[in-house]
Amino acid sequence: MDKCSQARAARAPVLSATRNLMKNVIVFKALPADQIERIRAEHHVVLVDPKIALEDFHRALPEAHGLIGASYPLTAELLAKASRLEVVSSASVGVDNYDLAELHRRSILLCHTPGVLDETVADTVFGLLVATSRRFVEMSNLVREGKWPQEFGDDLLGVDVHGRTLGMIGFGRIGQAIARRAALGFRMNVLYHTRHAVDLDNDAPELAGKETHAVLHELLAKSDFVVGMLSLTDATRGMMGTDFFGAMKPGAIFINGGRGATVCEDALLSALSSGRLRAAGLDVFAKEPLGLESPLRTHARVTPLPHIGSATIETRRAMAVLATNNLLQALSGVRPATCYDTANV
């Protein structure tokens, strides 16, 4: 019996008692109006953003059978208030906002939205790589400030992207999409580091012969650009620290589009301030939103973005539709399309 089937079996008394009844759903982050109406057609809906109305959110939890949203941590303490909860449908790929052990212990399904945002996130990350290397934001600000340089000395020049070496830390679907842009579009040599080599012949045949699996120290020493695309686990938290940045090629550029907490930000700042690294492009941070006091916000060598990897009209809608599909399927007793294995902690 698979994980989702086991979870449904564990909840059989509840489901059998409520099979023909509308259930209670909390929408805790805004969804498109038509997706909310899809849920309302089958269930009672409460719209409440815990970042705005936390007490209302707490009051609604005891009656909730389903939660749908993103970008808010659901701790064991919060989940304990939701005694009827059957499913959490997250409009995200990452699941580090959720207490996986507690969800697993209570056989509560967790669904997420992988796949639909791969190409959009890859666009963002590769765009950040180009913008950082060519100093687009910095140069644009000079124009806006009326400081168009009369001459471009070496202190204002960027570096080429085409033909250079890209090192990928993490090589899942999004990592492979970034690699396609690099290898096929910019003729870059691509190295990637994962625990196990990817079977490119079967998984990404267009990249076969164009990517090389490398041990970490070799990748860091050879790469002109290093892109982090790691999910957040106990093993990856703070993985990119002093030793990591110290092993990178002098003058290299670091990009992070995975999870902010995989980077030791003090170590990154030190590597940038010492000149060891040329620049960094960051779409994610250990704490978000990035605090006004953070040196990363104003550092001359950092191009920061406000976690916009999937932030396009088309992709955010696709994520909302998939999250709604998952929620409705789970509440009806049908296996969701993208059920996350909460035992994977």
BALOBA-1460 file (C-alpha; in Angstrom, 3 decimals):
// residues 345
<rec num="1" residu="m" x="0.000" y="0.000" z="0.000"/>
<rec num="2" residu="d" x="1.466" y="3.400" z="-0.982"/>
<rec num="3" residu="k" x="1.867" y="6.335" z="1.400"/>
<rec num="4" residu="c" x="-1.268" y="8.156" z="0.298"/>
<rec num="5" residu="s" x="-3.371" y="4.988" z="0.467"/>
<rec num="6" residu="q" x="-2.080" y="4.281" z="3.977"/>
<rec num="7" residu="a" x="-2.959" y="7.807" z="5.038"/>
<rec num="8" residu="r" x="-6.512" y="7.461" z="3.670"/>
<rec num="9" residu="a" x="-6.931" y="4.104" z="5.387"/>
<rec num="10" residu="a" x="-5.826" y="5.613" z="8.703"/>
<rec num="11" residu="r" x="-8.563" y="8.246" z="8.361"/>
<rec num="12" residu="a" x="-11.288" y="5.836" z="7.184"/>
<rec num="13" residu="p" x="-13.691" y="6.453" z="10.131"/>
<rec num="14" residu="v" x="-13.585" y="10.209" z="9.569"/>
<rec num="15" residu="l" x="-13.995" y="9.942" z="5.811"/>
<rec num="16" residu="s" x="-16.863" y="7.471" z="6.027"/>
<rec num="17" residu="a" x="-18.700" y="9.725" z="8.476"/>
<rec num="18" residu="t" x="-18.305" y="12.807" z="6.306"/>
<rec num="19" residu="r" x="-18.232" y="11.346" z="2.795"/>
<rec num="20" residu="n" x="-21.423" y="13.086" z="1.717"/>
<rec num="21" residu="l" x="-20.876" y="16.270" z="3.731"/>
<rec num="22" residu="m" x="-19.165" y="19.477" z="2.749"/>
<rec num="23" residu="k" x="-15.889" y="19.843" z="4.576"/>
<rec num="24" residu="n" x="-14.129" y="22.926" z="5.930"/>
<rec num="25" residu="v" x="-11.201" y="24.426" z="4.056"/>
<rec num="26" residu="i" x="-8.955" y="27.271" z="5.145"/>
<rec num="27" residu="v" x="-7.346" y="29.247" z="2.316"/>
<rec num="28" residu="f" x="-4.353" y="30.815" z="4.089"/>
<rec num="29" residu="k" x="-2.778" y="32.549" z="1.101"/>
<rec num="30" residu="a" x="-4.590" y="34.275" z="-1.747"/>
<rec num="31" residu="l" x="-5.714" y="32.110" z="-4.668"/>
<rec num="32" residu="p" x="-7.282" y="33.199" z="-7.970"/>
<rec num="33" residu="a" x="-11.004" y="33.827" z="-7.549"/>
<rec num="34" residu="d" x="-11.992" y="31.006" z="-9.902"/>
<rec num="35" residu="q" x="-9.974" y="28.494" z="-7.865"/>
<rec num="36" residu="i" x="-11.647" y="29.626" z="-4.653"/>
<rec num="37" residu="e" x="-15.001" y="29.136" z="-6.372"/>
<rec num="38" residu="r" x="-13.984" y="25.604" z="-7.378"/>
<rec num="39" residu="i" x="-13.387" y="24.824" z="-3.702"/>
<rec num="40" residu="r" x="-16.609" y="26.583" z="-2.600"/>
<rec num="41" residu="a" x="-18.589" y="24.455" z="-5.027"/>
<rec num="42" residu="e" x="-17.731" y="21.414" z="-2.893"/>
<rec num="43" residu="h" x="-16.753" y="22.672" z="0.569"/>
<rec num="44" residu="h" x="-17.097" y="25.465" z="3.104"/>
<rec num="45" residu="v" x="-14.293" y="28.007" z="2.665"/>
<rec num="46" residu="v" x="-12.682" y="30.346" z="5.173"/>
<rec num="47" residu="l" x="-10.307" y="32.955" z="3.746"/>
<rec num="48" residu="v" x="-7.804" y="34.027" z="6.383"/>
<rec num="49" residu="d" x="-4.183" y="35.106" z="6.082"/>
<rec num="50" residu="p" x="-2.344" y="34.265" z="9.330"/>
<rec num="51" residu="k" x="0.202" y="36.993" z="8.594"/>
<rec num="52" residu="i" x="-2.650" y="39.516" z="8.898"/>
<rec num="53" residu="a" x="-5.224" y="37.863" z="11.173"/>
<rec num="54" residu="l" x="-3.455" y="35.214" z="13.250"/>
<rec num="55" residu="e" x="-6.192" y="34.944" z="15.904"/>
<rec num="56" residu="d" x="-8.831" y="34.312" z="13.238"/>
<rec num="57" residu="f" x="-6.583" y="31.641" z="11.728"/>
<rec num="58" residu="h" x="-6.228" y="29.951" z="15.128"/>
<rec num="59" residu="r" x="-9.996" y="30.052" z="15.679"/>
<rec num="60" residu="a" x="-10.650" y="28.390" z="12.318"/>
<rec num="61" residu="l" x="-8.123" y="25.566" z="12.702"/>
<rec num="62" residu="p" x="-10.159" y="23.195" z="14.956"/>
<rec num="63" residu="e" x="-12.870" y="22.775" z="12.291"/>
<rec num="64" residu="a" x="-10.537" y="22.555" z="9.277"/>
<rec num="65" residu="h" x="-10.374" y="19.388" z="7.187"/>
<rec num="66" residu="g" x="-8.120" y="20.992" z="4.563"/>
<rec num="67" residu="l" x="-5.573" y="23.815" z="4.360"/>
<rec num="68" residu="i" x="-4.386" y="25.389" z="1.115"/>
<rec num="69" residu="g" x="-1.780" y="28.124" z="0.730"/>
<rec num="70" residu="a" x="1.956" y="28.749" z="1.015"/>
<rec num="71" residu="s" x="4.684" y="30.826" z="2.623"/>
<rec num="72" residu="y" x="3.568" y="30.331" z="6.222"/>
<rec num="73" residu="p" x="5.110" y="27.863" z="8.702"/>
<rec num="74" residu="l" x="2.750" y="25.195" z="9.982"/>
<rec num="75" residu="t" x="4.399" y="24.036" z="13.193"/>
<rec num="76" residu="a" x="3.476" y="21.053" z="15.341"/>
<rec num="77" residu="e" x="1.870" y="23.510" z="17.775"/>
<rec num="78" residu="l" x="-0.385" y="24.933" z="15.067"/>
<rec num="79" residu="l" x="-1.205" y="21.525" z="13.632"/>
<rec num="80" residu="a" x="-2.240" y="20.344" z="17.104"/>
<rec num="81" residu="k" x="-5.112" y="22.836" z="16.963"/>
<rec num="82" residu="a" x="-6.390" y="21.229" z="13.746"/>
<rec num="83" residu="s" x="-7.717" y="17.943" z="15.132"/>
<rec num="84" residu="r" x="-9.812" y="17.205" z="12.015"/>
<rec num="85" residu="l" x="-7.130" y="18.003" z="9.463"/>
<rec num="86" residu="e" x="-6.810" y="15.593" z="6.528"/>
<rec num="87" residu="v" x="-4.703" y="17.446" z="3.962"/>
<rec num="88" residu="v" x="-2.351" y="20.397" z="3.560"/>
<rec num="89" residu="s" x="-2.115" y="21.496" z="-0.075"/>
<rec num="90" residu="s" x="0.857" y="23.795" z="-0.583"/>
<rec num="91" residu="a" x="1.079" y="26.053" z="-3.636"/>
<rec num="92" residu="s" x="4.847" y="25.601" z="-3.645"/>
<rec num="93" residu="v" x="7.533" y="23.063" z="-4.403"/>
<rec num="94" residu="g" x="9.494" y="23.529" z="-1.189"/>
<rec num="95" residu="v" x="7.992" y="21.998" z="1.953"/>
<rec num="96" residu="d" x="10.371" y="23.356" z="4.603"/>
<rec num="97" residu="n" x="7.557" y="25.479" z="6.091"/>
<rec num="98" residu="y" x="5.780" y="22.355" z="7.303"/>
<rec num="99" residu="d" x="6.481" y="20.055" z="10.237"/>
<rec num="100" residu="l" x="6.897" y="16.887" z="8.193"/>
<rec num="101" residu="a" x="7.350" y="14.627" z="11.207"/>
<rec num="102" residu="e" x="4.067" y="15.795" z="12.742"/>
<rec num="103" residu="l" x="2.192" y="15.458" z="9.459"/>
<rec num="104" residu="h" x="3.581" y="11.938" z="9.077"/>
<rec num="105" residu="r" x="2.739" y="10.997" z="12.670"/>
<rec num="106" residu="r" x="-0.883" y="12.041" z="12.183"/>
<rec num="107" residu="s" x="-1.176" y="10.650" z="8.626"/>
<rec num="108" residu="i" x="-2.087" y="14.077" z="7.261"/>
<rec num="109" residu="l" x="-1.442" y="14.296" z="3.521"/>
<rec num="110" residu="l" x="0.920" y="16.985" z="2.258"/>
<rec num="111" residu="c" x="0.702" y="17.962" z="-1.402"/>
<rec num="112" residu="h" x="2.927" y="20.377" z="-3.303"/>
<rec num="113" residu="t" x="3.351" y="21.688" z="-6.860"/>
<rec num="114" residu="p" x="6.524" y="20.403" z="-8.536"/>
<rec num="115" residu="g" x="6.973" y="20.448" z="-12.300"/>
<rec num="116" residu="v" x="4.799" y="23.400" z="-13.271"/>
<rec num="117" residu="l" x="7.409" y="25.996" z="-12.284"/>
<rec num="118" residu="d" x="10.651" y="24.379" z="-13.486"/>
<rec num="119" residu="e" x="11.182" y="26.466" z="-16.613"/>
<rec num="120" residu="t" x="10.114" y="29.732" z="-14.988"/>
<rec num="121" residu="v" x="12.515" y="29.313" z="-12.058"/>
<rec num="122" residu="a" x="15.280" y="28.362" z="-14.491"/>
<rec num="123" residu="d" x="14.595" y="31.577" z="-16.434"/>
<rec num="124" residu="t" x="14.909" y="33.582" z="-13.218"/>
<rec num="125" residu="v" x="18.102" y="31.926" z="-12.034"/>
<rec num="126" residu="f" x="19.851" y="32.158" z="-15.376"/>
<rec num="127" residu="g" x="18.661" y="35.746" z="-15.773"/>
<rec num="128" residu="l" x="20.141" y="36.531" z="-12.361"/>
<rec num="129" residu="l" x="23.416" y="34.937" z="-13.430"/>
<rec num="130" residu="v" x="23.602" y="37.131" z="-16.535"/>
<rec num="131" residu="a" x="22.497" y="40.270" z="-14.686"/>
<rec num="132" residu="t" x="25.087" y="39.731" z="-11.974"/>
<rec num="133" residu="s" x="27.988" y="38.987" z="-14.302"/>
<rec num="134" residu="r" x="27.186" y="41.942" z="-16.567"/>
<rec num="135" residu="r" x="26.241" y="44.232" z="-13.643"/>
<rec num="136" residu="f" x="22.890" y="45.156" z="-15.196"/>
<rec num="137" residu="v" x="21.264" y="46.442" z="-12.007"/>
<rec num="138" residu="e" x="24.287" y="48.495" z="-11.030"/>
<rec num="139" residu="m" x="24.595" y="50.036" z="-14.499"/>
<rec num="140" residu="s" x="20.859" y="50.731" z="-14.695"/>
<rec num="141" residu="n" x="21.012" y="52.559" z="-11.383"/>
<rec num="142" residu="l" x="23.832" y="54.761" z="-12.685"/>
<rec num="143" residu="v" x="21.616" y="55.814" z="-15.578"/>
<rec num="144" residu="r" x="18.643" y="56.450" z="-13.281"/>
<rec num="145" residu="e" x="20.858" y="58.591" z="-11.042"/>
<rec num="146" residu="g" x="22.147" y="60.668" z="-13.961"/>
<rec num="147" residu="k" x="25.644" y="59.181" z="-13.665"/>
<rec num="148" residu="w" x="26.105" y="57.693" z="-17.149"/>
<rec num="149" residu="p" x="29.869" y="57.091" z="-17.271"/>
<rec num="150" residu="q" x="31.795" y="59.059" z="-19.858"/>
<rec num="151" residu="e" x="34.241" y="56.162" z="-20.094"/>
<rec num="152" residu="f" x="34.086" y="52.569" z="-18.914"/>
<rec num="153" residu="g" x="37.256" y="51.724" z="-17.054"/>
<rec num="154" residu="d" x="38.017" y="48.257" z="-15.768"/>
<rec num="155" residu="d" x="36.271" y="49.096" z="-12.497"/>
<rec num="156" residu="l" x="32.916" y="49.221" z="-14.321"/>
<rec num="157" residu="l" x="33.268" y="46.238" z="-16.639"/>
<rec num="158" residu="g" x="31.439" y="42.957" z="-16.260"/>
<rec num="159" residu="v" x="32.526" y="39.471" z="-17.301"/>
<rec num="160" residu="d" x="31.415" y="37.194" z="-20.141"/>
<rec num="161" residu="v" x="28.960" y="34.370" z="-19.594"/>
<rec num="162" residu="h" x="29.193" y="32.502" z="-22.910"/>
<rec num="163" residu="g" x="31.858" y="29.833" z="-23.122"/>
<rec num="164" residu="r" x="32.577" y="29.815" z="-19.381"/>
<rec num="165" residu="t" x="32.185" y="26.969" z="-16.880"/>
<rec num="166" residu="l" x="29.027" y="26.611" z="-14.820"/>
<rec num="167" residu="g" x="28.926" y="24.474" z="-11.687"/>
<rec num="168" residu="m" x="25.504" y="23.252" z="-10.532"/>
<rec num="169" residu="i" x="25.023" y="22.244" z="-6.886"/>
<rec num="170" residu="g" x="21.892" y="20.146" z="-7.150"/>
<rec num="171" residu="f" x="20.718" y="18.767" z="-10.480"/>
<rec num="172" residu="g" x="17.006" y="18.067" z="-10.290"/>
<rec num="173" residu="r" x="14.440" y="19.222" z="-12.821"/>
<rec num="174" residu="i" x="15.162" y="22.923" z="-12.299"/>
<rec num="175" residu="g" x="18.918" y="22.381" z="-12.263"/>
<rec num="176" residu="q" x="18.673" y="20.514" z="-15.550"/>
<rec num="177" residu="a" x="16.563" y="23.322" z="-17.047"/>
<rec num="178" residu="i" x="19.265" y="25.829" z="-16.049"/>
<rec num="179" residu="a" x="21.902" y="23.554" z="-17.561"/>
<rec num="180" residu="r" x="20.028" y="23.438" z="-20.872"/>
<rec num="181" residu="r" x="20.107" y="27.216" z="-21.075"/>
<rec num="182" residu="a" x="23.813" y="27.243" z="-20.259"/>
<rec num="183" residu="a" x="25.027" y="24.398" z="-22.468"/>
<rec num="184" residu="l" x="22.696" y="24.758" z="-25.452"/>
<rec num="185" residu="g" x="22.203" y="28.521" z="-25.437"/>
<rec num="186" residu="f" x="25.494" y="29.926" z="-24.138"/>
<rec num="187" residu="r" x="27.908" y="27.113" z="-25.068"/>
<rec num="188" residu="m" x="28.953" y="26.772" z="-21.447"/>
<rec num="189" residu="n" x="30.810" y="23.819" z="-19.997"/>
<rec num="190" residu="v" x="28.554" y="22.443" z="-17.242"/>
<rec num="191" residu="l" x="29.651" y="20.508" z="-14.186"/>
<rec num="192" residu="y" x="27.151" y="19.249" z="-11.641"/>
<rec num="193" residu="h" x="27.427" y="17.786" z="-8.168"/>
<rec num="194" residu="t" x="24.907" y="15.382" z="-6.669"/>
<rec num="195" residu="r" x="25.245" y="12.326" z="-4.445"/>
<rec num="196" residu="h" x="24.702" y="10.136" z="-7.500"/>
<rec num="197" residu="a" x="25.284" y="10.824" z="-11.187"/>
<rec num="198" residu="v" x="22.152" y="11.490" z="-13.248"/>
<rec num="199" residu="d" x="21.290" y="9.092" z="-16.072"/>
<rec num="200" residu="l" x="21.211" y="11.802" z="-18.709"/>
<rec num="201" residu="d" x="20.604" y="9.365" z="-21.565"/>
<rec num="202" residu="n" x="17.191" y="8.598" z="-20.072"/>
<rec num="203" residu="d" x="16.356" y="11.618" z="-17.899"/>
<rec num="204" residu="a" x="17.690" y="14.487" z="-20.021"/>
<rec num="205" residu="p" x="18.913" y="13.163" z="-23.378"/>
<rec num="206" residu="e" x="19.388" y="16.674" z="-24.783"/>
<rec num="207" residu="l" x="22.147" y="17.154" z="-22.185"/>
<rec num="208" residu="a" x="23.887" y="13.818" z="-22.745"/>
<rec num="209" residu="g" x="27.562" y="14.448" z="-23.451"/>
<rec num="210" residu="k" x="27.276" y="18.110" z="-22.467"/>
<rec num="211" residu="e" x="27.313" y="17.797" z="-18.642"/>
<rec num="212" residu="t" x="29.861" y="16.200" z="-16.323"/>
<rec num="213" residu="h" x="29.259" y="14.801" z="-12.856"/>
<rec num="214" residu="a" x="32.014" y="16.122" z="-10.573"/>
<rec num="215" residu="v" x="33.103" y="15.814" z="-6.974"/>
<rec num="216" residu="l" x="32.463" y="19.009" z="-5.048"/>
<rec num="217" residu="h" x="36.032" y="20.283" z="-4.667"/>
<rec num="218" residu="e" x="36.706" y="19.805" z="-8.383"/>
<rec num="219" residu="l" x="33.524" y="21.645" z="-9.361"/>
<rec num="220" residu="l" x="34.276" y="24.575" z="-7.064"/>
<rec num="221" residu="a" x="37.864" y="24.900" z="-8.259"/>
<rec num="222" residu="k" x="36.943" y="24.904" z="-11.961"/>
<rec num="223" residu="s" x="33.665" y="26.834" z="-12.138"/>
<rec num="224" residu="d" x="33.401" y="30.493" z="-13.117"/>
<rec num="225" residu="f" x="29.793" y="30.454" z="-11.878"/>
<rec num="226" residu="v" x="28.426" y="28.268" z="-9.076"/>
<rec num="227" residu="v" x="24.643" y="27.935" z="-8.823"/>
<rec num="228" residu="g" x="23.029" y="26.497" z="-5.698"/>
<rec num="229" residu="m" x="19.704" y="24.725" z="-6.291"/>
<rec num="230" residu="l" x="19.430" y="22.641" z="-3.126"/>
<rec num="231" residu="s" x="16.308" y="21.859" z="-1.149"/>
<rec num="232" residu="l" x="16.568" y="22.466" z="2.591"/>
<rec num="233" residu="t" x="17.265" y="19.429" z="4.757"/>
<rec num="234" residu="d" x="19.304" y="18.802" z="7.882"/>
<rec num="235" residu="a" x="22.175" y="17.763" z="5.602"/>
<rec num="236" residu="t" x="22.069" y="20.886" z="3.394"/>
<rec num="237" residu="r" x="21.392" y="23.538" z="6.049"/>
<rec num="238" residu="g" x="24.431" y="25.836" z="6.106"/>
<rec num="239" residu="m" x="26.271" y="23.531" z="3.689"/>
<rec num="240" residu="m" x="27.645" y="26.449" z="1.680"/>
<rec num="241" residu="g" x="29.917" y="28.071" z="4.238"/>
<rec num="242" residu="t" x="33.512" y="29.185" z="4.774"/>
<rec num="243" residu="d" x="35.134" y="26.054" z="3.349"/>
<rec num="244" residu="f" x="32.758" y="26.019" z="0.398"/>
<rec num="245" residu="f" x="33.410" y="29.625" z="-0.642"/>
<rec num="246" residu="g" x="37.120" y="29.292" z="0.126"/>
<rec num="247" residu="a" x="37.319" y="26.399" z="-2.354"/>
<rec num="248" residu="m" x="35.693" y="28.366" z="-5.178"/>
<rec num="249" residu="k" x="37.769" y="29.671" z="-8.052"/>
<rec num="250" residu="p" x="39.070" y="33.179" z="-7.254"/>
<rec num="251" residu="g" x="36.868" y="35.763" z="-8.960"/>
<rec num="252" residu="a" x="33.955" y="33.359" z="-9.438"/>
<rec num="253" residu="i" x="30.311" y="34.363" z="-9.092"/>
<rec num="254" residu="f" x="27.855" y="32.622" z="-6.763"/>
<rec num="255" residu="i" x="24.111" y="32.360" z="-7.482"/>
<rec num="256" residu="n" x="21.509" y="30.911" z="-5.127"/>
<rec num="257" residu="g" x="18.031" y="30.014" z="-6.356"/>
<rec num="258" residu="g" x="17.387" y="27.039" z="-4.071"/>
<rec num="259" residu="r" x="16.830" y="27.678" z="-0.374"/>
<rec num="260" residu="g" x="18.380" y="30.568" z="1.535"/>
<rec num="261" residu="a" x="19.264" y="28.602" z="4.654"/>
<rec num="262" residu="t" x="21.572" y="26.296" z="2.683"/>
<rec num="263" residu="v" x="24.031" y="29.241" z="2.688"/>
<rec num="264" residu="c" x="25.968" y="30.580" z="5.659"/>
<rec num="265" residu="e" x="25.403" y="34.238" z="4.831"/>
<rec num="266" residu="d" x="28.244" y="35.526" z="7.057"/>
<rec num="267" residu="a" x="30.676" y="33.297" z="5.169"/>
<rec num="268" residu="l" x="29.344" y="34.543" z="1.838"/>
<rec num="269" residu="l" x="29.714" y="38.165" z="2.941"/>
<rec num="270" residu="s" x="33.278" y="37.508" z="4.028"/>
<rec num="271" residu="a" x="34.148" y="35.919" z="0.674"/>
<rec num="272" residu="l" x="32.629" y="38.887" z="-1.175"/>
<rec num="273" residu="s" x="34.227" y="41.577" z="0.998"/>
<rec num="274" residu="s" x="37.665" y="39.975" z="0.764"/>
<rec num="275" residu="g" x="37.433" y="39.922" z="-3.038"/>
<rec num="276" residu="r" x="37.609" y="36.133" z="-3.138"/>
<rec num="277" residu="l" x="34.305" y="36.151" z="-5.031"/>
<rec num="278" residu="r" x="33.492" y="38.661" z="-7.736"/>
<rec num="279" residu="a" x="29.771" y="38.842" z="-6.991"/>
<rec num="280" residu="a" x="26.665" y="37.017" z="-5.802"/>
<rec num="281" residu="g" x="23.117" y="36.901" z="-7.142"/>
<rec num="282" residu="l" x="20.540" y="35.843" z="-4.568"/>
<rec num="283" residu="d" x="16.822" y="35.162" z="-4.982"/>
<rec num="284" residu="v" x="16.524" y="33.478" z="-1.579"/>
<rec num="285" residu="f" x="17.701" y="34.262" z="1.939"/>
<rec num="286" residu="a" x="17.902" y="32.511" z="5.297"/>
<rec num="287" residu="k" x="15.266" y="34.895" z="6.669"/>
<rec num="288" residu="e" x="12.635" y="36.400" z="4.400"/>
<rec num="289" residu="p" x="11.782" y="39.173" z="3.847"/>
<rec num="290" residu="l" x="15.404" y="40.259" z="4.040"/>
<rec num="291" residu="g" x="15.821" y="42.568" z="7.028"/>
<rec num="292" residu="l" x="16.772" y="46.205" z="6.583"/>
<rec num="293" residu="e" x="19.783" y="45.552" z="8.782"/>
<rec num="294" residu="s" x="21.179" y="42.792" z="6.540"/>
<rec num="295" residu="p" x="24.456" y="43.722" z="4.798"/>
<rec num="296" residu="l" x="23.337" y="41.607" z="1.833"/>
<rec num="297" residu="r" x="20.680" y="44.197" z="1.032"/>
<rec num="298" residu="t" x="23.171" y="46.958" z="0.153"/>
<rec num="299" residu="h" x="26.456" y="45.129" z="-0.482"/>
<rec num="300" residu="a" x="28.055" y="46.453" z="-3.683"/>
<rec num="301" residu="r" x="28.812" y="42.920" z="-4.914"/>
<rec num="302" residu="v" x="25.330" y="41.478" z="-4.298"/>
<rec num="303" residu="t" x="22.344" y="41.493" z="-6.661"/>
<rec num="304" residu="p" x="19.366" y="40.634" z="-4.417"/>
<rec num="305" residu="l" x="15.881" y="39.655" z="-5.578"/>
<rec num="306" residu="p" x="12.754" y="39.202" z="-3.402"/>
<rec num="307" residu="h" x="12.281" y="35.437" z="-3.991"/>
<rec num="308" residu="i" x="10.628" y="35.797" z="-7.401"/>
<rec num="309" residu="g" x="11.734" y="32.498" z="-8.965"/>
<rec num="310" residu="s" x="8.208" y="31.399" z="-9.911"/>
<rec num="311" residu="a" x="6.650" y="34.865" z="-9.961"/>
<rec num="312" residu="t" x="5.028" y="35.051" z="-13.371"/>
<rec num="313" residu="i" x="1.314" y="35.297" z="-14.077"/>
<rec num="314" residu="e" x="1.268" y="32.004" z="-15.965"/>
<rec num="315" residu="t" x="3.260" y="29.970" z="-13.465"/>
<rec num="316" residu="r" x="1.588" y="31.247" z="-10.310"/>
<rec num="317" residu="r" x="-1.764" y="30.376" z="-11.863"/>
<rec num="318" residu="a" x="-0.554" y="26.885" z="-12.796"/>
<rec num="319" residu="m" x="0.638" y="26.381" z="-9.212"/>
<rec num="320" residu="a" x="-2.733" y="27.533" z="-7.824"/>
<rec num="321" residu="v" x="-4.656" y="25.213" z="-10.154"/>
<rec num="322" residu="l" x="-2.499" y="22.210" z="-9.243"/>
<rec num="323" residu="a" x="-2.759" y="22.997" z="-5.520"/>
<rec num="324" residu="t" x="-6.558" y="23.228" z="-5.836"/>
<rec num="325" residu="n" x="-6.678" y="19.952" z="-7.781"/>
<rec num="326" residu="n" x="-4.639" y="18.270" z="-5.053"/>
<rec num="327" residu="l" x="-6.855" y="19.603" z="-2.266"/>
<rec num="328" residu="l" x="-10.116" y="18.530" z="-3.913"/>
<rec num="329" residu="q" x="-8.772" y="15.114" z="-4.820"/>
<rec num="330" residu="a" x="-7.515" y="14.469" z="-1.295"/>
<rec num="331" residu="l" x="-10.777" y="15.554" z="0.367"/>
<rec num="332" residu="s" x="-12.739" y="13.274" z="-1.955"/>
<rec num="333" residu="g" x="-10.535" y="10.276" z="-1.159"/>
<rec num="334" residu="v" x="-8.724" y="10.279" z="-4.507"/>
<rec num="335" residu="r" x="-4.936" y="10.048" z="-4.577"/>
<rec num="336" residu="p" x="-3.538" y="13.565" z="-5.201"/>
<rec num="337" residu="a" x="-1.423" y="14.101" z="-8.268"/>
<rec num="338" residu="t" x="1.618" y="15.303" z="-6.322"/>
<rec num="339" residu="c" x="1.626" y="13.829" z="-2.841"/>
<rec num="340" residu="y" x="4.819" y="14.524" z="-0.821"/>
<rec num="341" residu="d" x="6.299" y="11.684" z="1.205"/>
<rec num="342" residu="t" x="6.360" y="13.160" z="4.708"/>
<rec num="343" residu="a" x="8.441" y="10.195" z="5.877"/>
<rec num="344" residu="n" x="11.286" y="11.731" z="3.866"/>
<rec num="345" residu="v" x="12.778" y="13.753" z="6.746"/>
